[in-house]
Amino acid sequence: MTDARRIRLLHTSDWHLGRTLHGRKRDEEFAAFLDWLIETVELEAVEVLLIAGDIFDTSAPSHRAQALYYRFLSRISGSNCRHLVVIAGNHDSPTFIEAPKALLHALDVHVVGAIGQDLNDEVLVLRDQEDRPELIVCAVPYLRDRDIRQSEAGETIEDKERKLIEGIRAHYAEVVALAEQRRAELDQWIPIVGMGHLFTAGGLTQDGDGVRELYVGSLAHLSASIFPDSLDYLALGHLHVPQKVAGSESIRYSGSPLPMGFGEARQVKQVCLVDLAPENIRVSALEIPVFQPIERIRGSWDVIATRLGELAAADSPSWIEVIYEDEALIGDLRERLDEAVTGTKLEILRVRNDRILAQALGQTQLDETLADLDTEEVFSRCLESQKIAIDQRPDLLHCYREILADLNDADPLSDQ
């Protein structure tokens, strides 16, 4: 058996290129992050870069989002990084991600958009400059319901949930078994790294981060026990908060590189630097700089005005969400805020007046728009306004979630 050596990976995910923040485009932020990532790859001598899904914010990305992505791929192929592995997330179009697959492979960029007929397509044996195998990657993309579960007439919600869990567990078991077989054939120690885009049990989320349920049903949150023990590291995407899974050093979410909503304003963003060697793994979190400061200010008018004054005095260019929380009713809140930031670099992107939101449903809500509500809240308010019986609402909500799940799984670029 030949001697093994250390190999260095960098794990990132959930870029969501093309995402806006309450109508404000963020292309400059994304470009700055990608520039920083290229510099970090060079500085840290990263040999393999893993992107664990949700490269884009929508399945039909804008031309600008595409340009950012392909420019990055071109630049990374000219760096010291030997391999880039990309899997599709639930926001991505599998068809779009895989369209340039053959061309990208020539640049040592490996993309997996969806599972196919041959599981070997998800087992990548990566080689070094001398064509020696150095890493095996189990590149499992976001597993759609239709990929892993057969519907049957008369099955219950519990049956669907159980089949989902069993299907995901079986898929990972089969892919990792193939990887172990490849390693045995090579007759040398090579690390096996897994990738995935899913929601694990106990995973942390933030208010307004845009993370949505991937499947209908509570069991969609998967236990870490579904992953085979033979994986040396598991690079996950979908959750935007950087975190370990079940306390494990080797199963992690890198989190999103930019705050996706004001709930993430105080969150430190990071990528995971992973050093792998026989019987040794070391994971370091590299902090991502803040390219556009955002802040959520909540409280009484005095609290809000004081904080705006502090930011203005510091010449801050922050984008701000204001949440007014006080018993005193202020009808001209927006006008007061506009006056407070006039002549500064501050921009108020969103105002929420909780004093007004506390009024009865159906009354005019001056500072609230549809953009302030998620889809389930809109549906719940519709049920309330139509005076639907309380005992009927759970079944209607479940049907509504199923419809949303089907819509989210649809790939508008697929020929099928």
TIBAVO-675718 format. One line per 3 residues: number of its first residue (from 1); their letters; for each residue x, z, y of C-alpha. Coordinates in Angstrom, 2 decimals. Each point is the difference from the previous one (the first is absolute). Layout:
// TIBAVO-675718
NUM> A> X,Z,Y; ... .
//
This chain:
// TIBAVO-675718
1> MTD> 0.00,0.00,0.00; 1.43,-1.01,3.39; 0.58,2.44,2.84 .
4> ARR> -2.86,0.44,2.44; 0.44,0.36,3.73; -1.98,1.37,2.90 .
7> IRL> -2.51,-2.29,1.70; -1.63,0.57,3.38; -3.64,-0.84,0.77 .
10> LHT> -2.14,0.25,3.08; -3.76,0.54,-0.41; -2.52,-0.90,2.70 .
13> SDW> -3.67,-0.99,0.03; -3.20,-0.42,2.01; 1.36,-2.04,2.88 .
16> HLG> -3.47,-1.34,0.84; 1.42,-2.83,2.10; -2.64,-1.23,2.43 .
19> RTL> -1.76,3.33,0.36; -1.29,0.93,3.44; -0.68,3.42,1.51 .
22> HGR> -3.37,0.05,1.71; 0.38,-3.60,1.08; 3.67,0.23,1.01 .
25> KRD> 2.35,-2.42,-1.80; 3.11,1.56,-1.50; 2.22,-3.01,-0.74 .
28> EEF> 2.88,1.42,2.06; -0.10,3.24,-1.98; 0.03,-1.84,-3.32 .
31> AAF> 2.88,-2.21,1.13; 1.98,3.07,1.12; -0.58,1.70,-3.35 .
34> LDW> 1.14,-3.06,-1.96; 3.14,-0.26,2.17; 0.68,3.68,-0.71 .
37> LIE> -0.57,-0.54,-3.72; 2.52,-2.85,-0.14; 2.55,2.15,1.83 .
40> TVE> -0.67,2.92,-2.37; 0.41,-2.17,-3.09; 3.42,-1.09,1.30 .
43> LEA> 1.08,3.46,1.18; -1.03,1.77,-3.21; 1.35,-2.74,-2.30 .
46> VEV> -3.41,-0.44,-1.66; 0.14,-2.27,-3.04; -3.70,-0.23,-0.88 .
49> LLI> -2.95,0.23,2.39; -3.45,0.87,-1.40; -3.20,-0.66,1.99 .
52> AGD> -2.93,1.71,-1.76; -2.94,-1.97,1.34; -2.17,-0.51,3.09 .
55> IFD> 2.49,-2.22,1.73; -2.86,-1.35,2.09; -3.03,1.73,1.46 .
58> TSA> -2.43,-2.70,-1.16; -0.18,-2.53,-2.81; 0.10,-2.83,2.58 .
61> PSH> 2.89,1.06,2.29; 0.49,-1.46,3.46; 2.70,-2.57,0.70 .
64> RAQ> 1.98,2.66,1.88; -0.15,2.42,-2.95; 1.14,-2.77,-2.35 .
67> ALY> 2.86,-0.90,2.33; 1.21,3.61,0.04; -0.08,0.14,-3.80 .
70> YRF> 1.80,-3.27,-0.69; 2.59,0.62,2.70; 0.75,3.33,-1.66 .
73> LSR> 0.34,-1.62,-3.44; 2.40,-2.56,1.43; 2.15,2.67,1.63 .
76> ISG> 0.05,2.35,-3.01; 1.15,-2.83,-2.27; 3.10,-0.31,2.18 .
79> SNC> 0.80,3.71,-0.12; 1.96,2.12,-2.49; -3.33,0.76,-1.78 .
82> RHL> 0.05,-1.93,-3.27; -3.69,0.24,-0.89; -3.35,0.50,1.68 .
85> VVI> -3.05,0.80,-2.14; -3.48,-0.28,1.54; -3.32,0.93,-1.62 .
88> AGN> -3.41,-0.66,1.50; -2.19,2.88,1.16; -3.77,0.20,0.35 .
91> HDS> 0.17,-1.47,3.53; 2.07,-3.00,-1.12; -1.15,-3.33,-1.39 .
94> PTF> 1.66,-0.45,-3.42; -0.21,-3.77,0.47; 1.70,0.12,3.37 .
97> IEA> 2.74,2.37,-1.18; 0.82,-2.16,-3.04; -0.30,-3.45,1.63 .
100> PKA> 3.74,-0.32,0.81; 1.10,1.85,-3.16; 2.30,-2.71,-1.42 .
103> LLH> 1.71,-0.60,3.34; 0.47,3.71,0.68; 1.43,0.59,-3.47 .
106> ALD> 2.90,-2.27,0.94; 0.73,2.47,2.81; -0.17,2.98,-2.41 .
109> VHV> -3.37,0.99,1.46; -2.37,0.88,-2.84; -3.74,0.16,0.69 .
112> VGA> -2.84,1.14,-2.26; -3.46,-0.48,1.48; -2.23,0.68,-3.01 .
115> IGQ> 0.20,0.61,-3.72; 0.00,-3.14,-2.13; -0.25,-1.00,-3.64 .
118> DLN> 3.64,0.89,-0.68; 1.04,3.59,0.70; 3.63,-1.12,0.02 .
121> DEV> -0.66,-1.34,3.50; -0.14,3.63,1.17; 3.30,0.96,-1.66 .
124> LVL> 2.92,-1.14,2.15; 3.60,0.25,-1.22; 2.14,-0.11,3.12 .
127> RDQ> 3.65,-1.05,-0.18; 3.07,0.67,2.12; 2.45,-2.48,1.56 .
130> EDR> 1.71,-0.51,-3.36; -3.31,-0.68,-1.75; -0.01,3.35,-1.77 .
133> PEL> -3.37,1.79,-0.36; -0.13,3.00,2.33; -3.66,1.01,0.40 .
136> IVC> -3.36,-0.52,-1.69; -3.05,0.12,2.27; -3.55,0.41,-1.29 .
139> AVP> -1.69,-1.74,2.93; -3.67,0.93,-0.49; -2.19,-1.24,2.86 .
142> YLR> -3.29,1.51,1.13; -2.21,-0.02,-3.11; -3.44,-1.27,0.86 .
145> DRD> -3.02,1.29,-1.86; -0.68,-3.37,-1.59; 3.60,-0.19,-1.29 .
148> IRQ> -0.13,3.15,-2.08; -3.63,0.72,-0.87; -2.71,-1.97,-1.75 .
151> SEA> -3.49,0.75,1.25; -2.68,0.76,-2.57; -3.77,0.19,0.38 .
154> GET> -1.34,3.51,0.18; 3.29,1.76,0.64; -0.05,3.08,2.21 .
157> IED> 2.12,0.76,3.03; 2.02,2.37,-2.17; 0.59,-2.81,-2.52 .
160> KER> 1.31,-2.26,2.77; 2.33,2.68,1.30; 1.35,0.78,-3.47 .
163> KLI> 0.66,-3.68,-0.70; 1.81,-0.38,3.31; 2.35,2.87,-0.77 .
166> EGI> 0.58,-1.21,-3.54; 0.62,-3.55,1.20; 2.56,1.05,2.62 .
169> RAH> 1.76,2.33,-2.44; 0.14,-2.71,-2.69; 1.34,-2.60,2.41 .
172> YAE> 2.87,2.19,1.15; 0.75,1.00,-3.59; 0.22,-3.64,-1.13 .
175> VVA> 2.14,-1.14,2.94; 2.44,2.92,-0.33; 0.21,-0.52,-3.78 .
178> LAE> 1.09,-3.59,0.66; 2.61,1.27,2.44; 1.34,2.46,-2.57 .
181> QRR> 0.18,-2.83,-2.53; 2.01,-2.10,2.45; 2.39,2.87,0.60 .
184> AEL> 0.49,0.53,-3.73; 0.82,-3.70,-0.43; 2.63,0.20,2.75 .
187> DQW> 1.73,2.91,-1.81; 0.92,1.87,3.15; -1.48,2.60,2.31 .
190> IPI> -1.93,-1.65,2.79; -2.41,1.93,2.19; -3.69,-0.89,-0.24 .
193> VGM> -1.92,0.24,3.26; -3.77,-0.31,0.30; -2.13,-1.19,2.90 .
196> GHL> -3.70,0.46,0.66; -2.70,-0.03,2.63; -2.62,2.65,-0.72 .
199> FTA> -1.47,3.37,0.97; 1.34,3.00,-1.93; -1.81,3.31,-0.40 .
202> GGL> 0.78,2.46,2.77; 1.34,-2.73,2.26; 0.07,0.85,3.71 .
205> TQD> -1.71,-2.20,2.57; -0.52,0.24,3.75; -3.06,-0.42,2.17 .
208> GDG> -0.28,-3.60,1.19; 2.87,-1.37,-2.11; -2.17,-2.74,-1.53 .
211> VRE> 0.74,1.03,-3.61; -3.09,-0.76,-2.06; -1.12,0.74,-3.51 .
214> LYV> 1.25,-2.64,-2.42; -2.73,0.37,-2.62; -3.53,1.31,-0.10 .
217> GSL> -0.06,3.56,-1.33; 1.90,3.24,0.42; 2.34,-0.58,-2.97 .
220> AHL> 1.65,-2.85,1.88; 2.57,2.59,1.05; 2.48,-0.22,-2.86 .
223> SAS> 2.05,2.78,-1.55; 3.77,-0.39,-0.08; -0.27,0.41,-3.78 .
226> IFP> -1.18,-3.60,-0.38; 3.53,-1.25,0.77; 2.53,-0.21,-2.87 .
229> DSL> 2.79,2.58,0.10; 2.70,-2.62,-0.52; -0.24,-1.26,3.58 .
232> DYL> 3.05,1.12,1.95; -1.82,-0.45,3.32; -3.52,-1.05,0.97 .
235> ALG> -0.47,-1.63,3.41; -3.62,0.28,1.08; -2.04,-1.45,2.83 .
238> HLH> -3.50,0.48,1.46; 0.20,3.47,1.52; 1.43,0.03,3.52 .
241> VPQ> 1.30,3.58,-0.05; 3.52,0.23,-1.52; -0.24,2.30,-3.01 .
244> KVA> 1.07,0.90,-3.50; -2.52,-0.30,-2.82; -0.62,3.24,-1.93 .
247> GSE> 3.19,1.39,1.51; 2.17,-2.59,-1.73; 3.19,-1.18,1.73 .
250> SIR> -0.23,-3.32,-1.82; -3.67,-0.95,0.64; -0.58,-0.62,3.68 .
253> YSG> -1.97,-1.66,2.73; 2.27,-1.21,2.77; -2.98,-0.14,2.36 .
256> SPL> -0.70,-2.52,2.73; 2.83,-0.76,2.48; -2.30,0.15,3.04 .
259> PMG> -2.87,2.40,0.71; -3.16,-1.86,-0.98; -2.27,2.22,2.09 .
262> FGE> 0.13,2.83,2.49; -0.33,2.51,-2.84; 3.59,-0.92,-0.93 .
265> ARQ> 1.33,0.46,3.53; 2.15,3.03,-0.86; 1.06,-1.23,-3.40 .
268> VKQ> 3.67,-0.76,-0.66; 0.24,-3.43,-1.64; 2.63,-0.79,-2.60 .
271> VCL> 1.39,-2.22,-2.72; 1.46,1.29,-3.27; 3.65,-0.61,-0.83 .
274> VDL> 0.52,0.32,-3.76; 3.33,0.27,-1.84; -0.27,-0.49,-3.77 .
277> APE> 2.69,0.76,-2.55; -0.07,1.15,-3.65; -1.89,3.31,-0.17 .
280> NIR> 0.13,0.35,3.77; -2.37,-0.97,2.79; 0.30,0.82,3.65 .
283> VSA> -2.75,-0.80,2.50; 0.52,0.28,3.74; -2.60,-0.49,2.72 .
286> LEI> 1.18,-2.16,2.90; -2.00,0.62,3.18; -1.40,-3.09,1.73 .
289> PVF> 0.29,-0.01,3.81; -3.15,0.03,2.13; -0.38,-3.44,1.54 .
292> QPI> -3.24,0.68,1.89; -0.97,3.64,0.63; -3.64,0.89,-0.56 .
295> ERI> -1.71,3.31,0.58; -3.33,1.67,-0.64; -1.08,2.48,2.68 .
298> RGS> -2.97,2.21,-0.77; -1.61,2.93,1.75; -1.63,0.91,3.30 .
301> WDV> 0.48,-2.00,3.17; 2.70,2.43,1.18; 1.97,-0.45,-3.25 .
304> IAT> -0.32,-3.80,0.17; 0.93,-0.24,3.69; 3.01,2.29,-0.46 .
307> RLG> 1.39,-2.03,-2.90; -0.53,-3.31,1.80; 1.92,1.45,2.94 .
310> ELA> 2.89,1.03,-2.26; 0.22,-3.46,-1.57; -0.18,-1.71,3.39 .
313> AAD> 2.78,2.22,1.35; 2.16,-0.97,-2.99; -0.67,-3.70,0.76 .
316> SPS> -1.41,-0.38,-3.53; -1.40,-3.41,-1.06; -2.33,1.62,-2.57 .
319> WIE> -3.23,-1.47,-1.29; -2.54,2.80,0.01; -3.19,1.07,-1.73 .
322> VIY> -2.00,2.65,1.86; -2.46,2.25,-1.81; -2.02,2.11,2.43 .
325> EDE> -1.10,3.30,-1.54; -1.84,2.39,2.30; -3.48,1.31,0.65 .
328> ALI> 0.05,-1.30,3.57; -1.49,-3.47,0.17; 2.12,-2.55,1.92 .
331> GDL> -1.90,-3.22,0.64; 2.89,-1.74,1.80; 2.71,0.82,-2.56 .
334> RER> 1.29,-3.55,-0.22; 0.28,-0.31,3.78; 1.95,3.28,0.23 .
337> LDE> 2.40,-1.17,-2.71; 0.58,-3.37,1.64; 0.82,1.74,3.25 .
340> AVT> 2.40,2.39,-1.74; 2.11,-2.83,-1.48; -0.06,-2.36,2.98 .
343> GTK> 3.56,-0.80,1.07; 1.53,1.25,-3.28; 1.18,-1.74,-3.17 .
346> LEI> -2.70,1.78,-2.01; -2.83,-1.98,-1.59; -3.17,1.60,-1.33 .
349> LRV> -1.18,-2.10,-2.95; -2.85,2.18,-1.22; -2.25,2.72,1.38 .
352> RND> -2.24,2.15,-2.15; -2.37,2.40,1.65; -0.93,2.55,-2.66 .
355> RIL> -2.36,1.72,2.42; -2.08,-3.19,0.03; 0.48,-0.73,-3.71 .
358> AQA> -1.55,3.37,-0.74; -3.31,-1.19,1.40; -2.73,-0.99,-2.40 .
361> LGQ> 0.42,-3.32,-1.85; -1.79,-2.87,1.57; 0.64,1.08,3.58 .
364> TQL> 2.38,-1.94,2.21; 3.61,0.84,-0.83; 1.90,-1.12,3.06 .
367> DET> 3.59,0.05,-1.23; -0.62,-0.97,-3.62; 0.16,-3.54,-1.40 .
370> LAD> -0.07,-1.51,-3.48; 3.82,-0.06,0.11; -0.10,3.81,-0.05 .
373> LDT> -1.89,0.13,-3.31; 1.00,-0.88,-3.54; -2.27,-2.08,-2.23 .
376> EEV> -1.42,2.95,-1.92; -0.89,1.85,3.18; -1.87,-3.03,1.32 .
379> FSR> -1.89,-0.29,-3.31; -0.81,3.72,-0.02; -1.37,-0.22,3.51 .
382> CLE> -2.16,-2.94,-1.02; -1.45,2.05,-2.84; -0.63,2.85,2.44 .
385> SQK> -1.63,-2.19,2.62; -2.29,-1.57,-2.61; -0.94,3.48,-1.26 .
388> IAI> 1.02,-0.79,-3.60; -0.70,2.93,-2.31; 2.99,2.27,-0.52 .
391> DQR> -0.15,-0.26,-3.80; 0.17,-3.81,0.14; 3.11,-0.19,2.16 .
394> PDL> 2.72,0.67,-2.65; -1.11,-2.97,-2.13; -0.25,-2.28,3.04 .
397> LHC> 3.45,1.09,1.18; 1.46,-0.69,-3.44; -1.47,-3.53,0.00 .
400> YRE> 1.35,-0.54,3.50; 3.50,1.05,-1.12; -0.16,-2.40,-2.94 .
403> ILA> -0.87,-2.87,2.35; 2.91,0.91,2.29; 2.36,0.20,-2.98 .
406> DLN> -1.02,-3.50,-1.12; 0.53,-1.34,3.52; 3.40,1.68,0.30 .
409> DAD> 1.13,-1.46,-3.33; -0.98,-3.55,1.00; 2.96,-2.31,0.71 .
412> PLS> -1.08,-2.64,2.54; 3.06,-2.14,-0.83; -0.63,-0.09,-3.74 .
415> DQ> -1.17,-3.19,-1.64; -1.86,1.93,-2.67 .
//
